[in-house]
Amino acid sequence: MPSVHRSIVLSALDRYANFALFFVATAVLSRLLTPQEFGLYAIANALTAVIAASFQEFGGANYLIQKRDLSHASLRTAFTVTLAVSSLIGVTMFAGAGALSRLFEQDSLRRGLEVSALNFLLLPVSGTVSALFRRDMEFGKLALCNLAGGCSGSIASMALAMWGFSYMAPIWGSVVGNLILAVLLLSCRPDRSWFRLSLAEYRDVIGFGLYSSGVAVINVFYNLAPQLFLAKILDVASVGLYSRAINITQVFDKVVVQVLNPVIMPAIVAQTKGRADLRQVYLEAIELLSAVQWPFLISVAIVAQPLILIWLGPTWLEIVPLVRLLCIANLFLFAACLSYPVLVAVGSIRDALSSSLISLPPSLLVILCASFFGVQAVAASALLTLPFQAVVVMYFIGQHIAVGPRDLARGLIKSGVVTAITGSGVASCAALIQAGIATPLAGLIAAFVAAPLCWWLGLLLTAHPLLRRIQDAASGLAVVAPRHHARRS
């Protein structure tokens, strides 16, 4: 567990630094790009992400991490398969950029897709090295490389936007960031013998990759489908509005979930090897995650208007109802980041694909129908689709680790009370803004102060297990810090 805690701390430093870059870059780009320009970037980014998901799991991170005995032949084969599929898809995307731009009736989209195809030359290298660092729990080096790459990409995006590159600014910025990341990762991993191509273990790599890639493709396509539907049925400006609303709703993912994601899979696999009670691990993780996610989402929903006004500017106030709807819908995804790692850990990656195939196609149909009624209807459709998806995946997990509705209810009741107390404090600050007693900035600052205080009060009143974890972590840091200082002296 100490190695897991240390990994989480290093991953947190990595993600929080990159979140700070995201926060600044979003504020700057929101004032330099119109919703229509941002919509063009969102479409190009969505298409690239869907295409990238189709190859990343062939020898990708999850294969390298879950492999109990990773031989040199398996590593070389994984890289070879990833490189081959990546190159093929990159060339196909470059050649098909014109056809895709005509499909969405946006001629200027072609250049964005052609430039985005360059990322496929870099992803196999950075993906392989990142997976090896995660497998070995070497999150310090990974954090530094990610920070440098993210900083380079953000600075490039903002500079190019100021120079009039329009929607191409963040696209070129992404290429710059990925290039810097790949170079730095390679420099930190002197052993590059895995560069030698091999297909010795191709059956094992492709066997895992078919299922894992299937899960990735359908989930990524589902997440980005609303933007593609809106682009085809409505207009590019609607895509820009919805994409920006999603970005705000996913701040929790950037602040918390993305801190844990690099650690979750290696940690769960390690505990499974150590014969830990996976059922108990899962229930404890749900209880801890919901105590942070729920209060965060409710707070963002309550102060959405002043938050958007100050962060993005008045141009984007139209997305306030979208953000609120999406925040409420995302309350049902309290265990989403655990589902795939748990199913892989119990050797049921097929069930991960099955749950996606059962829940996501009907959800896509609902979103498609909602697209004809406007962007707000698309956001509201999440109130139906996300609970349905949560029920389906919980069913499959319950078949393996005997987790039922009563177990979940017992684990979530304290988090519900903490959320109610936190929301009450934030709502009082929002009421001051609504009544004109406080300015949006003053009220937002007050909400940022009230939220953690009320959250901590909720943890105390409910004796939430998260409180003990925080206290243990603080005690550990208090012991480790003097020792680290003494060693340096």
N, C-alpha and C positions, 0 to 999 in steps of 0.2 A: 503493500500500500504506500510506503514512503515514495517509491519511484513513481507511482501513479499521481500522488499529490504534487510531486515536483514537476511532473510532465504537464499537469493541469496549470500550474503556475506559469511555466514557460509558454505554454500554448496561449494562456490568457494575455501575457505580455505581447505576444505576437498579434493576436486578434485585436486587442484594444488599441495598439498602435496603428494598425491598419484601419480600425474603425474611426480613429481620429482623422486619418487621411480621407476616409470616405465622407465623413461629416463635412469637412472643409471643402472637398472637391464637389460634393453635392450642392452645397450652398453657392459656390462660385458658378458651377455649370448651370444651375437653375436660373441664374440671372443673365447668363450669356446665351443660352439656347431656349428657343420657344418650345411649347408643347409639341408642335409639329416636327421640329428638328429632333427633339428628344425621342419622338415616336419612331422616326427613321432609324435612329441608333438602336432603339429597343427591338425593332423588327430584325435588324441585322444580328443583334446579339442573341435573340431568341432562336433564329435559324441556326446560328453557329453552335449554340449550346445543345440543341436537339441533335445535330449531326455529330458533335463531339461525343455525346453520351453513347452513341452507337459503337464506339471503338474503345473508350477509355477502360472498360472493364475486361477487355481481352488482354490478360496479362497486366492489368492495372493494379492500383493500390490495394484493393481488397483481396485480390489473389495473393499478392506478395505478403500481406500481413497475416492472412489466415493460414498460410502454408506452414504446417508444424515444423517440418524439416526442409528448409529452403536450400536445395542443392545449387551448385554453380550452374549446372545444366538447366535447371528450372528457371533461374534468373535470366540467363542468356536467351532462353526460348521465350520467356515473357516479354522481354524487350524486343525481340525480333518480331513477334506477332503484333505487338502494339505499333511498332514502327511501320510494318507493312500495311496494316489496316489504316493507320493514320495518314500515311502518304497517299494511299488510294482515295480516301475520302477527301483529303485536301485538294487533290487534283480534280476530283469530281465536282467539288463545290466551286472551285475556280472556273471550271468549264461551264457549269450550270448556273452561274451567277446571273447571266442575262435572262434565262428562262424563269428563274425565281423572281427577278425584278418585274418581269412582264406579268407573272401570276398575281402579284400584289399591285400591279399598275403603278409602279414607282420606278421610273427609269434611273433615278439617282441612287437607288438601292444597290445597283450592280457594282459600283466602285467599292461600296462598303463591304460587300460580301467577298470581293476579290482580295481586298486587304486582309479581311478576317481569316481567309484561308491560310495566310502565312503562319498563324498560330499553330496549325497542325504540324508544322516542321519542328516546333519547339516542345509541344506537350509530351511526346514520348520520353524525352530526356528528363525534363523537370518532374514528370509524374513518377518515373522509375526511381529517381534519387530521393524524392520526397517520401515515397513509400518505404524505402530502406531506412531512412532516418526515423520514420514513425515506428517501424517494426522494432528498431533497436532503442526506442524511447529517447532518441537524441534530439529533443525538441529545442535545445538552445541554438544549435547551428541552423536548424530549420527556421526558427523565428527570425534570426538575423537576415537570412536570405529572403524570406517572405516580406519582411519590412522594407528591405532595399528595393525589391521588385515592385511592391505596392507604391512606395514613395516615388519611384521613377515613373511609373505609369500615371499616377495622379498629377504629378507636376507636368508631364508631357501633355496630358489631356487639357489641363487648365491653360497652359501656354498656347497650345494650338487653337483652343477656342477663342482666346483673346486675339489671335492673329487671323481670325476669320475662317477657320477650317470647318465651321458649322458642325453638323452631326458626325463628320469624319474625325473630329478631335478625340473623342473618347475611344473610337475604334483604333486609331493609330496609337493612342496612349496605352491601350491593352497590349498591342504588339510590342511596344517598347518595354513595358513591365515584364512581359513573359520572356523576352530576350535577356534582360538583366537577370531575372530569376534563374533561367537555365544556366547562364554562365557562372553565376555565383555558386549554385548547387554543385556543378561539376568541379569547381575549384576546391570545394570543401570535402570532396570524396575522391581521394587520390587513386583508389583502385577502380580502374575503368575497364577491367577485363570483360565485363558484361557487354561491352560494345561489340564484341565478336559475335557475329550472327550464328544462330543455331536453332534447329527445330527438333532437337532430341526429345523434348518432353511436350510436344505440341498437343497430344491427346489430352493430357491433364490440364494444360492452360486453356485450351478451347472448350473443354468440357465444363470447367467452372465459368469461363467467360460467357458462354451462351446464356446461362441462366442469369448471371450477374448483370450482363449487358442488357438483357431483356428487361430486368427490373429498372435499370438506370434509364433506358430509352423511354419506357412508358411513363415513368414518373417525371422525367424532365419535360417530355412533350406535354404531359398534363399541366405542369406548372406554367408552361409558356403558351399553351393553347389559347387562353383568353386573349392574349395580345395578338396572336395570329388571326383569330376569328374576328376581332375588332378591326384589324387592318383590312381584312377582306370585305367585311359586311358594312362597317361604318366608315371611319376615316383615320388618318395617321394621328391626328390630334387626340383622338380617344385613346389610342395606344399609349401616347405619351402620358396622359392623365392616369390611366390605369397602372402603367409601369411605375410611375412615381409613387402612387398610393401603395403598391406592393412593396416598394423599397422602404417606405416608412414603417409599414406593418412588420417587415422582416428585420427591424432594428434589433429586436430581441435575439433573433438568430445570430446576428453579427456580434452581439455583445456577450451572449451566453452559449448558445448551441454550437457556434463555430469554434468556441474555445474548447468545448468538450469533444466535438466530432473527431478530431485527430487522435484523441486518447481513448474514446469509447471502444472502438473495435479491438485494438491491442489489449486493453484492460480486460474486456469481457473474455476474449480468447485465453488470456493468461489465467483468469480465475477459473475458467472451465477446465484448463489443464490441471489446475490445483484442486479440482473436485469441489469447488465452492457451490453453495446452494443458489443456483441461478434464479430460482423463483424469488428468494428473499432479496437477492441483489436487485432484481427488476423492480419489485415493489418499493424498495427503499429509494431507488433512483427516481421513480415516478413521484413519490412523495416530496423529494427534494426539488425536483425540476418544477413541479406545479406551484410550489410555494414562491418561486421566482417569476415564472412565466405569467401566471394569471394576474398577479398584481401589476406587472409591467404593462401587459396588454390593456387592462382596464384603465390604467392611468393614461396611456397614450390615447385611448378612445375618448376619454373625458376632456383632455386638453388639446385635442387635435387641432382646433381652429387657431388658438394663439401659437401653437407649436409650428404649424405650417406657415402662418403669417410671418413669423420672425425668422424661421430657418430658410424657407424657400422663397418667400416674398408673396405679395398679393396676387400675382399671376396664377398661383396654384391653389387658391382657396376653394376652387371647384371640387377638389378631391377630398374635402373634409368628410362628407358622408361616406365616401368609398373607404376611407381609412377606418372609420368607426365600424362599418359593417364587417370589414376584413379582420379587424382586431377581435371582435366578438366571435366570429367563425373560427379563428385560430385558437381559441380557448380549448377546442376539442383535440388539438394536436399536442397535448402535454407529454405524450410518450413517443412522438414520431421519430425522434432521433435514436431511440433505443430499438425500434422494431426490427430493422434490417440486421444490425449486429447480433441481436439475440437469436434470430432465426438462423443466421450463419453459424453461430456458436453451437447450436444444437444440431447442426448438420442438416438443416431443412431449407436450403436456399431455394428449392423448388416451391416451397410454400410462400416464400417472399414474392416470387413471380406470380404464383396463383392468386394471392391476395390482391396484387396490382391488377391482374387481368379481370378479376371479379368486380372490383370497386371503381376502377378508373374509367372504363368505357361508358357506363351509365352516367358517371359524373361529367364526362366530356359532352355527352348528349344534352344534359341539362344546361351546361355552359353555352353550347352552340345555340340552343333555343333562346337563352337569355340575351345573347348578343344582338338579336333582332330588336330588342326593346331598350337598348342603350347600355352605356358603360355602368350605370348604377345597378341595373338589373344583373349584370355579370357579377358585380361585387356581392349582391344579395344572394346569388345562387350558391355562394360558398356556405351559407347557413344550412343548406341541404346536403351539399356534397361532402364537406369535411367531416361532419358527424358520421355519415354513412361509411366513409373510408376508415375512420377510427374503429368503428364496430367490427368491420370485416377483418382488419389486421389483428385486433384483440382476440377475435375468435381463433385465428390460426395460432397465435402465441399461446393462448389458453390450452390448446390441445397438447402442447409440449411441456409446459411448466405449471399446469394446473392453476391458472389465475382466472378467477371468475369475477362477476359484477360486484359481489359483496366485498371481495378483497380490494378491488379498486375503490369502492365507496369508502371503506375504512381508511385507505391511504390518502384520500383526497379531501376528507371532511375538514381537517385542520387547515389545509391550504385554502379552502373556500372561505373560512372565517378570516384568515389573514388578508385575503383579497378584498372582502367586504370592508374591513377596517381601513385598509389602504385606500380603497376607492372613496370612502367617506371623506377622508382628509383631503384628497385631491379635488373632489367635487365641491368642497367648501371654497377652495381657491378659485375654481372655475366660476362659481356663483358670484364671487366678488368682481370678476372680469365682466360677467354678463350684466351685473347691476351697475356697472360704470364706476364702482368704488376704486378699483385697481386698473391700471393700464395692462394691456396684454403682456408686456415684458415683465412688469412687477408681479402680475398674477402667475405667470409661468415660473418665475424664480421661486415664488412662494410655494407653488406646487412641487417643484423639484426638492424643496426643503421638507415639505410636509410628507411627501410620499415615503422616503426612507424612514422617517421618524414613526409614522403610523405603521409601516411594515414591520419595523422592529418591535413596536408595541404589540402587534398581532402575534409575532413569534413568541413573545414573552407570555401573553395571556393564554395562548394555546399550548404552551410548552412544546412547540414544534421541534421535531428532530433536527431540522436545519440549524436551529440555534446551537445545539450541541456540536454539530459539525463545524460551525463558524468558530466557536470557542476553542475547539481542538486545533483548528488550523492556526488560530491566533497564538495559541500556546506553543505550537510547533515552531512558528516563525520567531517567537521570542527566544526560544532555546537555540535555534539554528543560527540566527543573526550574530550573536556574540562569538560563537565558534568560528563562523566564516570570517569575522573581523580579526579574530586572533590568528587564524591561519595566514591571512594576508599580511598581518604585521610581522 
